[in-house]
Amino acid sequence: MRTALLIRPLQRWLTGLLLLLVCLLAAPAARATHLAAGDIQARTDPNNPRHIFFTLSLYVGVPGPEVAEEPTVIIFFGDNTSQEGIPFVSQTRVAPEYLLNVYKFEHIYNSTGPFTVGYASVNRPRGVVNMANSANESFYISTTILINAFIQNNSPQLLAPAIDKGSVGQVFLHNPAAYDVEGDSLAYELMVSQKAGDPRVAIASGNKLNPVPTTGFTYPNNLPGVDARQVLYSGPPAGVPGDRAIFSIDARTGQIVWNAPAQTGTYNVAFKVKEYRRTPGKPTQPTLLSETIRDMQIIVKAQDNRRPIITVPPDVCVVANTAVPGGTITATDPDGNPVLLEAFTGLLPTPASFRQSTKGPPVARALFQWTPTCSYIRRQPYSVLFKATDEPVGSISPLIDQRTWNITVVGPAPQNLQATPQGNNMRLDWDSYSCQNPGAQILIFRRENCFAFTPTTCETGLPAGSGYVQIGTVGVGSRTFLDDNNGAGLTRGKTYSYRIYVRFAQPGGGESLASNEACVKVEGRSPRLTNVTVDRTDVATGQITVRWNQPAPLANFREPRGYRLYRATGLNPAATDFRKVYSTTNLLDTTFVNTGLNTEANAYTYRLDFFSNTTLAADSVERTQPASSVRLTTTPNPLANTVAVSWTYNVPWDNSKRPSTVYRREPGGTFRPVGKAASTATGGQFVDDGKVLPLVKNRTYCYYVKTNGTYDIALPDSLINLSQEQCAPLRAVPCTPVLTLKPTNCDSLASRLFDLPTTPKSGMVFTNYLSWTLSNLPTEDCSRDIVEYIIYFAPNAQAELTELARVPGTQTTYQHANLTTAQGCYAVQAVDRNGAVSALSNKECKDNCLLFLLPNIFTPNADGKNDTFRPKVFSPIERTAIKIYNRWGTKVYESDQDPLINWNGGGKGEGNSNGKVSDGVYFYQAEVTFRDANRTTRTFKGWVQINR
């Protein structure tokens, strides 16, 4: 037994030693401090969407006594696997003291979904100003990718170096020059630099990195104890000299602006680049494809140098296969130094070119040239980052200015659109389109009447509000389209305007300019419905008359020819709901009387087909737009002694140019007009207030409306249509109840707290007593023949009233019992024998009393009687914060967890060792928040005797 006791400490010591050796082996021999910046790009294998190729870019210090070379790296793939010993494939000097190491690796994932590929290293540089003890903070970057079987993707490339320099009192700028080859949308946001510990420890713990913010990180503009202020800068964002310094990133362009550094040193910041694409199945909500985190380094010095000023052209749109205009880039330096001009974009070195012709002074010039082909058409612009770096003499560090130029490549307009009438159809023809991009489609649009429109280079498609409606889509290789109006044919006598443009396939998307206009009139006249008028209102013998005009010229239509009339129930029936109700080959027969209808309950919609030139295959059919009967509704308002009349319809003619007339039937049975009202494209409304013909209570009034429409206000075509008859009883309204809620005398209860019975642990039980009477409002003749009362309740004055109960009309009292709180609001409505509901009564509210009484003695002896210190009498309580002191003023107990306190005598002080206070007198202070409407808080003080 004694031997075993000796072995156990030895085992623990050996285990600790082993862990120490692992850590020593995992750590570098000396704390190498060289990792300045980096990011990771990803590319999908087109033959296997789960096979991803990665490129890691690391900016490292030039190797030296305290600077390691980072010859290999460890990568964590986000699926609980990792890979060690990945060597760099290239090494380029990007500054006198920094190298760019590029590492390439690949991984095959077992499933789809998002995965975060991460890199961590213990070699973050020491002395980073905006984090605590950076030499002990690891370096971490990652890229999250979405693996989807249907998505091929390249994450954005960050082309601008991740190391930049700034100067005290000068605006610092950085842009990653992100380039996405598919043209996906990019968004940018700042984030805290992260750490993830030692990668070898992560391997031992299941190949998982757990990134967290670096210790003491702060953004460079907000260093503790540093009063940093803005300087003059044209923006964006424009500088406000003297205001607090800012450090921001533009969410759309990725431009980082630090206005302005106030302290020299090395800084590290991180930002995230999010990549979005509209994918099939999510046409309106873009899919997040990747998130790339770049951690970058900024070196700020104090020096007598001013940054140069770069000038780039305004953002531009260019038609594919034409040269980008105005590519001259200039820069000047206020100190008269030469200026190096650089361009960062995935378009370089080809297909674009960038050449600097002079460094100045006074002016540095360069020329950007590019003629984009059809393959570069896309929705998102191509962003080119231009950077101007001054070249001061001596040891002064250079400063930069940079701006982006956005170039949007649009498709050329389709050429030579022609429209040729073929009967009541229209044939469209155009030249072969010059950009036959895979998946592109030609969209075909039509509107009535001509529309003059000449687009600018940036104005693709057709403008909103132009009235054009898409009528078809064909492949980009098509050169013709037949518009037969979905089989119904175009309306003869109307003029139609056509335009087409091209929409290019995702992921790039984009559109072309619109074609020229082809505007042509279809000669002749098409048949049109002119009347759908209700002749009789009845549930079984209702009658509607339908009329239409003849087509013209009749000589153009071969026999057999004629009409087929179809009917459906309702104002907006589906095409499949129509059934044929009449057919004739007599073109002079343009009226049909439809009988046996339920016009009291239903509206009806009609559609006419004109057919001619019967062949073995099918008729040539010309279909009218549907037209409905006018549907009337009436709403009596006994309180205002009015009747509201409204009507709706769905017709191809225009009822808004002429007023509609409302008719009302008098007691003798004669209908007389009571007013006129304007109609809209879908209906109208009118309020009969009895001024033309008086309205009397307890009578039923019947109405119909006459609409007056036209196809062309310049023509004498008065299209008169009548609605069905609709009746409305104008009855007296029930009298409004007056409610009384029995109050509680809280002052009386508070004055005799010691006489009140002990409140149960579950709290008081309340009953609210309601009573009501009927008033003589809202009118002297209001109905008192009440069959039912509706009682409403809300838990407080702010809440909405909801129905609580219904009682017979003979009952005028109600008890709301078994309540845990007296708080609440009530109202009552009366219902008469006609089913009419009165106005809501007055709303009456009640609140809880504020009752609280603590005893002066309790006996925590575990006998089940008076074992805890709790209120003897209390109304509903929200919270109690109790503090208890002994006779010397030492606090022995404090809690706010139990509204009823329930102190069992436990506490500290007085030298007790059993966790209980001794017997004796103690003083309390209780801060009580009641559950009344105002959540009133009161403080109660007193003493209590403990006897065990």
Buried (B, 14 or more C-beta within 10 A) or exposed (E): EEEEEEEEEEEEEEEEEEEEEBEEEBEEEEBBBBBBBBBBBBBBEEEEBBBBBBBBBBBBBEBEEEBBBBEEBBBBBBBEEBBEEBEBEEBEEEBEBBBBBEBEBEBEBEEBEBBBBBBBBBBBBEEBBBBEEBBBBBBBBBBBBBBBEEBEBBBBBBBBBBBBBBBBBBBBBBBBBBBBBBBBBBBBEBBBBBBBBBBBBBBEEEBEBEBEBBEEBBBBBEBEEBEBBBBEBEEEBEBBEEEEBBBBBBEEBBBBBBBBBBBBBBBBBBBBBBBBBBBEEEEEEBBEBBBBBBBBBBBBBEBEBBBBBBBBBEEBBBBBBEEBEEBEBBBBBEBEBBBBBBBBBBBBEEEBBBEBEBBBBEEBBBEBEBEBEBEBBBBBBBBBBBBBBBBBEEEBBBBBBBBBBBBBBBBBBBEEBBBEBEBBBBBBEBEEBBBEBEEBBBBBBBBEEBBEBEBEBEBBBBEEEBBBEEBBEBEBEBEEBEBBBEEBBBBBBEEBBBBBBBBBEBBBBBBBBBBBBBBBEBEBBBBBBBBBBBBBBBEEEBBBBBBBBBBBEEEBBEEEBBBBBBBBBBBEBEEEEBEEBBEEEEBEEBEBEBEEBBBBEBBBBBBBBBBBBBEEEEBBBBBBBBBBBBBBBBEBBBBEBBBBBBBBBBBBBBBBEBBBBBBBBEEEEEEEEBBBBEBEEEBBBBBBBBEEEEBEBEEEBBBBBBBBBBBEEEEEBEBEBBBBBBBBBBBBBBBBBBBBBEEBEBEEBBEEEEEBEEBEEEBBEBEBBBEBEBBEBBBEEBBEEBBBBBBBBBEEEEEEBEEBEEBEBEEBEBEBEEBEBBBBBBBBBBBBEBEBBBBBBBBBBBBBBBBBBBBEEBBBEEEEEBBBBBBBBBBBBEBBBBBBBBEEEEEBBEEEEBBBBBBBBEBEBBEEEEEBBBEEEBBBBBBBBBBBBEEBEEEBEEBBEBEE
